[in-house]
Amino acid sequence: MHHLLTRLLLVAAPTGCSPRNAATAETTPVEGWSLTVINRHWLDVSIYVMSDGQRTHVGTVSATHIQTYELPSHMISVGRLIRLEANPIGATRAVRTEALTVQGGQHVEWTLETGLERSSVAVW
């Protein structure tokens, strides 16, 4: 039984690690992603994506409105964590999400509540 298991592992191991498979994964184009902001707050908010020490302005969502943005794949390259920031115009406090992992083709929905500390985010 032990020899059979060893033979199966030896046969299966090379196929998952072949250079051909690794090269294919690296050359596959990465899709962009989308962000929907549901602003239930009474102020307009400026939306930013923060990654690798950079803060990129995405747009402004008017009070009590919903806005969807189609964003480029370079913001979410493999292994990169992002945070979203909402900065209410005229207020002194911004709100940020926890670190998020987003992949190409995924959608992020961020609901900003009237009490920003109760805001929530979902990725699918």
N, CA and C atoms as a LAMMPS dump frame, in Angstrom:
ITEM: TIMESTEP
0
ITEM: NUMBER OF ATOMS
372
ITEM: BOX BOUNDS ff ff ff
-5.0000000000000000e+02 5.0000000000000000e+02
-5.0000000000000000e+02 5.0000000000000000e+02
-5.0000000000000000e+02 5.0000000000000000e+02
ITEM: ATOMS id mol type element x y z
1 1 1 N 0.828 -1.184 0
2 1 2 C 0 0 0
3 1 3 C 0.875 1.251 0
4 2 1 N 1.93 1.247 0.853
5 2 2 C 2.832 2.393 0.954
6 2 3 C 3.511 2.666 -0.392
7 3 1 N 3.939 1.597 -1.086
8 3 2 C 4.604 1.754 -2.386
9 3 3 C 3.653 2.32 -3.436
10 4 1 N 2.408 1.907 -3.387
11 4 2 C 1.417 2.407 -4.335
12 4 3 C 1.197 3.901 -4.136
13 5 1 N 1.083 4.339 -2.892
14 5 2 C 0.904 5.755 -2.585
15 5 3 C 2.118 6.565 -3.039
16 6 1 N 3.315 6.067 -2.802
17 6 2 C 4.536 6.755 -3.225
18 6 3 C 4.579 6.883 -4.739
19 7 1 N 4.237 5.821 -5.46
20 7 2 C 4.24 5.865 -6.924
21 7 3 C 3.223 6.874 -7.447
22 8 1 N 2.029 6.931 -6.823
23 8 2 C 1.019 7.886 -7.244
24 8 3 C 1.499 9.317 -7.026
25 9 1 N 2.142 9.576 -5.917
26 9 2 C 2.658 10.915 -5.637
27 9 3 C 3.746 11.304 -6.621
28 10 1 N 4.621 10.378 -6.961
29 10 2 C 5.691 10.67 -7.907
30 10 3 C 5.149 10.935 -9.31
31 11 1 N 4.116 10.228 -9.684
32 11 2 C 3.518 10.425 -10.998
33 11 3 C 2.753 11.746 -11.041
34 12 1 N 2.028 12.078 -9.986
35 12 2 C 1.184 13.27 -9.969
36 12 3 C 1.981 14.552 -9.765
37 13 1 N 3.063 14.511 -9.027
38 13 2 C 3.798 15.724 -8.667
39 13 3 C 4.324 16.506 -9.867
40 14 1 N 4.969 15.902 -10.849
41 14 2 C 5.531 16.703 -11.936
42 14 3 C 4.485 17.458 -12.759
43 15 1 N 3.282 16.935 -12.907
44 15 2 C 2.304 17.603 -13.766
45 15 3 C 1.859 18.94 -13.206
46 16 1 N 1.76 19.084 -11.895
47 16 2 C 1.318 20.338 -11.298
48 16 3 C 2.402 21.401 -11.278
49 17 1 N 3.646 21.025 -11.436
50 17 2 C 4.754 21.974 -11.303
51 17 3 C 5.449 22.246 -12.62
52 18 1 N 4.899 21.803 -13.722
53 18 2 C 5.608 21.957 -14.989
54 18 3 C 5.764 23.418 -15.369
55 19 1 N 6.889 23.778 -15.998
56 19 2 C 7.104 25.153 -16.437
57 19 3 C 6.033 25.616 -17.404
58 20 1 N 5.491 24.695 -18.185
59 20 2 C 4.452 25.069 -19.145
60 20 3 C 3.222 25.624 -18.43
61 21 1 N 2.785 24.958 -17.348
62 21 2 C 1.634 25.435 -16.586
63 21 3 C 1.918 26.781 -15.938
64 22 1 N 3.111 26.963 -15.397
65 22 2 C 3.465 28.226 -14.747
66 22 3 C 3.493 29.357 -15.765
67 23 1 N 4.037 29.113 -16.943
68 23 2 C 4.104 30.157 -17.964
69 23 3 C 2.715 30.548 -18.439
70 24 1 N 1.825 29.574 -18.572
71 24 2 C 0.465 29.866 -19.005
72 24 3 C -0.241 30.751 -17.994
73 25 1 N -0.072 30.458 -16.7
74 25 2 C -0.725 31.256 -15.663
75 25 3 C -0.201 32.688 -15.652
76 26 1 N 1.097 32.868 -15.894
77 26 2 C 1.686 34.204 -15.876
78 26 3 C 1.272 35.047 -17.073
79 27 1 N 1.009 34.429 -18.208
80 27 2 C 0.693 35.185 -19.408
81 27 3 C -0.802 35.419 -19.597
82 28 1 N -1.627 34.806 -18.759
83 28 2 C -3.061 35.011 -18.865
84 28 3 C -3.387 36.469 -18.54
85 29 1 N -4.112 37.172 -19.43
86 29 2 C -4.448 38.565 -19.139
87 29 3 C -5.339 38.67 -17.907
88 30 1 N -5.123 39.717 -17.149
89 30 2 C -5.906 39.955 -15.942
90 30 3 C -7.013 40.939 -16.286
91 31 1 N -8.235 40.58 -15.903
92 31 2 C -9.378 41.464 -16.131
93 31 3 C -9.368 42.606 -15.124
94 32 1 N -10.059 43.671 -15.463
95 32 2 C -10.274 44.751 -14.51
96 32 3 C -11.293 44.33 -13.474
97 33 1 N -11.71 45.247 -12.651
98 33 2 C -12.669 44.97 -11.59
99 33 3 C -13.607 46.149 -11.452
100 34 1 N -14.68 45.973 -10.724
101 34 2 C -15.631 47.067 -10.573
102 34 3 C -15.886 47.35 -9.093
103 35 1 N -16.213 48.611 -8.834
104 35 2 C -16.497 49.085 -7.48
105 35 3 C -17.809 49.848 -7.507
106 36 1 N -18.762 49.422 -6.703
107 36 2 C -20.017 50.146 -6.53
108 36 3 C -20.023 50.736 -5.13
109 37 1 N -20.264 52.049 -5.061
110 37 2 C -20.36 52.733 -3.774
111 37 3 C -21.819 53.145 -3.583
112 38 1 N -22.412 52.665 -2.504
113 38 2 C -23.773 53.041 -2.127
114 38 3 C -23.62 54.052 -0.993
115 39 1 N -23.856 55.301 -1.303
116 39 2 C -23.631 56.369 -0.327
117 39 3 C -24.938 56.737 0.369
118 40 1 N -25.114 56.259 1.59
119 40 2 C -26.296 56.607 2.391
120 40 3 C -25.997 57.792 3.311
121 41 1 N -24.782 58.296 3.215
122 41 2 C -24.355 59.423 4.044
123 41 3 C -24.966 60.709 3.51
124 42 1 N -25.098 61.729 4.342
125 42 2 C -25.712 62.995 3.931
126 42 3 C -24.736 63.957 3.277
127 43 1 N -23.444 63.558 3.183
128 43 2 C -22.45 64.384 2.488
129 43 3 C -21.945 63.66 1.251
130 44 1 N -21.496 64.421 0.256
131 44 2 C -20.79 63.842 -0.877
132 44 3 C -19.475 63.265 -0.355
133 45 1 N -19.002 62.179 -0.969
134 45 2 C -17.746 61.573 -0.531
135 45 3 C -16.794 61.384 -1.708
136 46 1 N -15.527 61.642 -1.463
137 46 2 C -14.467 61.339 -2.429
138 46 3 C -13.977 59.935 -2.128
139 47 1 N -13.853 59.124 -3.177
140 47 2 C -13.471 57.727 -3.027
141 47 3 C -12.045 57.534 -3.536
142 48 1 N -11.233 56.809 -2.761
143 48 2 C -9.847 56.525 -3.102
144 48 3 C -9.582 55.035 -2.977
145 49 1 N -8.634 54.534 -3.796
146 49 2 C -8.094 53.185 -3.651
147 49 3 C -6.654 53.357 -3.198
148 50 1 N -6.299 52.696 -2.111
149 50 2 C -4.942 52.779 -1.573
150 50 3 C -4.259 51.424 -1.728
151 51 1 N -3.032 51.466 -2.292
152 51 2 C -2.281 50.242 -2.514
153 51 3 C -0.805 50.573 -2.664
154 52 1 N 0.033 49.791 -2.021
155 52 2 C 1.486 49.96 -2.119
156 52 3 C 1.932 51.397 -1.867
157 53 1 N 1.345 52.049 -0.887
158 53 2 C 1.73 53.403 -0.536
159 53 3 C 1.177 54.476 -1.452
160 54 1 N 0.382 54.094 -2.442
161 54 2 C -0.21 55.064 -3.363
162 54 3 C -1.691 55.229 -3.045
163 55 1 N -2.173 56.439 -3.233
164 55 2 C -3.59 56.761 -3.008
165 55 3 C -4.128 57.317 -4.314
166 56 1 N -5.04 56.592 -4.938
167 56 2 C -5.59 56.962 -6.238
168 56 3 C -7.034 57.405 -6.096
169 57 1 N -7.321 58.615 -6.561
170 57 2 C -8.694 59.126 -6.517
171 57 3 C -9.514 58.44 -7.601
172 58 1 N -10.633 57.859 -7.204
173 58 2 C -11.506 57.147 -8.133
174 58 3 C -12.624 58.055 -8.621
175 59 1 N -13.212 58.829 -7.709
176 59 2 C -14.315 59.701 -8.079
177 59 3 C -15.032 60.208 -6.849
178 60 1 N -16.12 60.922 -7.086
179 60 2 C -16.93 61.471 -6.008
180 60 3 C -18.356 60.944 -6.147
181 61 1 N -18.914 60.497 -5.031
182 61 2 C -20.285 59.99 -5.019
183 61 3 C -21.126 60.987 -4.237
184 62 1 N -22.161 61.483 -4.88
185 62 2 C -23.049 62.453 -4.242
186 62 3 C -23.798 61.814 -3.085
187 63 1 N -24.225 62.663 -2.15
188 63 2 C -24.993 62.198 -0.994
189 63 3 C -26.22 61.418 -1.463
190 64 1 N -26.479 60.315 -0.803
191 64 2 C -27.627 59.433 -1.05
192 64 3 C -27.713 58.923 -2.49
193 65 1 N -26.586 58.732 -3.145
194 65 2 C -26.549 58.204 -4.513
195 65 3 C -25.707 56.924 -4.57
196 66 1 N -25.814 56.247 -5.699
197 66 2 C -25.044 55.032 -5.967
198 66 3 C -24.223 55.276 -7.224
199 67 1 N -22.948 54.875 -7.188
200 67 2 C -22.068 55.059 -8.34
201 67 3 C -21.237 53.798 -8.53
202 68 1 N -21.101 53.356 -9.78
203 68 2 C -20.26 52.203 -10.096
204 68 3 C -19.106 52.657 -10.966
205 69 1 N -17.92 52.165 -10.645
206 69 2 C -16.695 52.485 -11.385
207 69 3 C -16.098 51.197 -11.936
208 70 1 N -15.663 51.237 -13.183
209 70 2 C -14.909 50.142 -13.787
210 70 3 C -13.44 50.519 -13.648
211 71 1 N -12.671 49.674 -12.955
212 71 2 C -11.295 50.024 -12.616
213 71 3 C -10.3 49.072 -13.273
214 72 1 N -9.082 49.554 -13.527
215 72 2 C -8.086 48.75 -14.242
216 72 3 C -7.454 47.662 -13.388
217 73 1 N -6.955 46.651 -14.059
218 73 2 C -6.368 45.497 -13.378
219 73 3 C -5.075 45.843 -12.647
220 74 1 N -4.345 46.869 -13.079
221 74 2 C -3.062 47.158 -12.428
222 74 3 C -3.231 47.556 -10.96
223 75 1 N -4.423 47.946 -10.557
224 75 2 C -4.668 48.286 -9.147
225 75 3 C -4.72 47.044 -8.257
226 76 1 N -4.946 45.889 -8.85
227 76 2 C -5.152 44.658 -8.07
228 76 3 C -4.218 43.547 -8.502
229 77 1 N -3.01 43.866 -8.92
230 77 2 C -2.104 42.827 -9.39
231 77 3 C -1.932 41.738 -8.337
232 78 1 N -1.476 40.579 -8.784
233 78 2 C -1.394 39.381 -7.948
234 78 3 C -0.664 39.675 -6.634
235 79 1 N -1.288 39.294 -5.537
236 79 2 C -0.688 39.447 -4.224
237 79 3 C -0.835 40.818 -3.6
238 80 1 N -1.44 41.737 -4.296
239 80 2 C -1.58 43.107 -3.792
240 80 3 C -2.85 43.234 -2.96
241 81 1 N -2.715 43.854 -1.805
242 81 2 C -3.865 44.165 -0.959
243 81 3 C -4.232 45.62 -1.185
244 82 1 N -5.52 45.901 -1.186
245 82 2 C -5.974 47.28 -1.334
246 82 3 C -6.846 47.658 -0.145
247 83 1 N -6.987 48.937 0.055
248 83 2 C -7.946 49.491 1.008
249 83 3 C -8.718 50.563 0.258
250 84 1 N -9.972 50.712 0.616
251 84 2 C -10.789 51.791 0.067
252 84 3 C -10.904 52.87 1.13
253 85 1 N -10.934 54.124 0.679
254 85 2 C -11.108 55.24 1.602
255 85 3 C -12.221 56.129 1.092
256 86 1 N -13.097 56.544 1.991
257 86 2 C -14.161 57.503 1.675
258 86 3 C -13.908 58.734 2.534
259 87 1 N -13.79 59.868 1.867
260 87 2 C -13.512 61.12 2.555
261 87 3 C -14.708 62.047 2.344
262 88 1 N -15.595 62.162 3.346
263 88 2 C -16.763 63.031 3.196
264 88 3 C -16.334 64.494 3.024
265 89 1 N -16.838 65.137 1.997
266 89 2 C -16.475 66.523 1.701
267 89 3 C -17.104 67.43 2.753
268 90 1 N -16.265 68.209 3.428
269 90 2 C -16.737 69.095 4.483
270 90 3 C -16.624 68.504 5.871
271 91 1 N -16.214 67.256 5.992
272 91 2 C -16.041 66.614 7.295
273 91 3 C -14.55 66.436 7.567
274 92 1 N -14.212 66.132 8.8
275 92 2 C -12.811 65.981 9.174
276 92 3 C -12.364 64.533 9.289
277 93 1 N -13.288 63.576 9.229
278 93 2 C -12.929 62.17 9.407
279 93 3 C -13.269 61.355 8.174
280 94 1 N -12.304 60.563 7.749
281 94 2 C -12.516 59.637 6.638
282 94 3 C -12.731 58.24 7.214
283 95 1 N -13.204 57.341 6.363
284 95 2 C -13.373 55.949 6.755
285 95 3 C -12.624 55.084 5.748
286 96 1 N -12.022 54.004 6.238
287 96 2 C -11.282 53.069 5.383
288 96 3 C -11.772 51.651 5.636
289 97 1 N -11.672 50.841 4.586
290 97 2 C -11.985 49.417 4.737
291 97 3 C -10.774 48.706 5.314
292 98 1 N -10.983 47.478 5.729
293 98 2 C -9.864 46.613 6.063
294 98 3 C -9.15 46.268 4.756
295 99 1 N -8.009 45.621 4.835
296 99 2 C -7.279 45.216 3.636
297 99 3 C -8.109 44.187 2.863
298 100 1 N -8.205 44.393 1.554
299 100 2 C -9.009 43.526 0.692
300 100 3 C -8.135 42.885 -0.379
301 101 1 N -8.427 41.654 -0.714
302 101 2 C -7.821 40.99 -1.863
303 101 3 C -8.89 40.92 -2.937
304 102 1 N -8.621 41.541 -4.075
305 102 2 C -9.577 41.571 -5.179
306 102 3 C -8.901 40.971 -6.399
307 103 1 N -9.601 40.123 -7.111
308 103 2 C -9.078 39.501 -8.327
309 103 3 C -9.801 40.048 -9.545
310 104 1 N -9.165 39.903 -10.687
311 104 2 C -9.755 40.361 -11.941
312 104 3 C -11.141 39.782 -12.153
313 105 1 N -12.059 40.633 -12.614
314 105 2 C -13.425 40.205 -12.87
315 105 3 C -14.331 40.262 -11.651
316 106 1 N -13.768 40.525 -10.479
317 106 2 C -14.596 40.583 -9.28
318 106 3 C -15.256 41.955 -9.124
319 107 1 N -16.258 41.973 -8.264
320 107 2 C -17.013 43.191 -7.986
321 107 3 C -16.921 43.486 -6.493
322 108 1 N -16.672 44.754 -6.169
323 108 2 C -16.638 45.197 -4.778
324 108 3 C -17.828 46.126 -4.576
325 109 1 N -18.575 45.909 -3.51
326 109 2 C -19.696 46.788 -3.179
327 109 3 C -19.453 47.352 -1.787
328 110 1 N -19.401 48.678 -1.71
329 110 2 C -19.13 49.354 -0.444
330 110 3 C -20.331 50.216 -0.088
331 111 1 N -20.96 49.905 1.027
332 111 2 C -22.122 50.657 1.492
333 111 3 C -21.678 51.589 2.616
334 112 1 N -21.798 52.888 2.364
335 112 2 C -21.445 53.908 3.344
336 112 3 C -22.713 54.33 4.065
337 113 1 N -22.757 54.087 5.369
338 113 2 C -23.931 54.403 6.173
339 113 3 C -23.861 55.849 6.675
340 114 1 N -24.977 56.343 7.216
341 114 2 C -24.995 57.704 7.757
342 114 3 C -23.986 57.831 8.891
343 115 1 N -23.826 56.801 9.671
344 115 2 C -22.736 56.706 10.644
345 115 3 C -21.641 55.9 9.968
346 116 1 N -20.625 56.565 9.446
347 116 2 C -19.615 55.895 8.618
348 116 3 C -18.965 54.69 9.289
349 117 1 N -18.901 54.686 10.615
350 117 2 C -18.292 53.56 11.33
351 117 3 C -19.096 52.271 11.149
352 118 1 N -20.325 52.351 10.681
353 118 2 C -21.172 51.183 10.437
354 118 3 C -21.148 50.717 8.99
355 119 1 N -20.288 51.291 8.176
356 119 2 C -20.204 50.944 6.75
357 119 3 C -19.722 49.51 6.574
358 120 1 N -20.077 48.914 5.417
359 120 2 C -19.704 47.527 5.151
360 120 3 C -19.23 47.375 3.719
361 121 1 N -18.418 46.337 3.502
362 121 2 C -17.879 46.07 2.169
363 121 3 C -18.002 44.579 1.873
364 122 1 N -18.262 44.268 0.598
365 122 2 C -18.353 42.878 0.155
366 122 3 C -17.607 42.739 -1.167
367 123 1 N -16.971 41.591 -1.353
368 123 2 C -16.246 41.28 -2.591
369 123 3 C -16.781 39.957 -3.119
370 124 1 N -17.163 39.937 -4.398
371 124 2 C -17.575 38.691 -5.04
372 124 3 C -17.228 38.69 -6.503
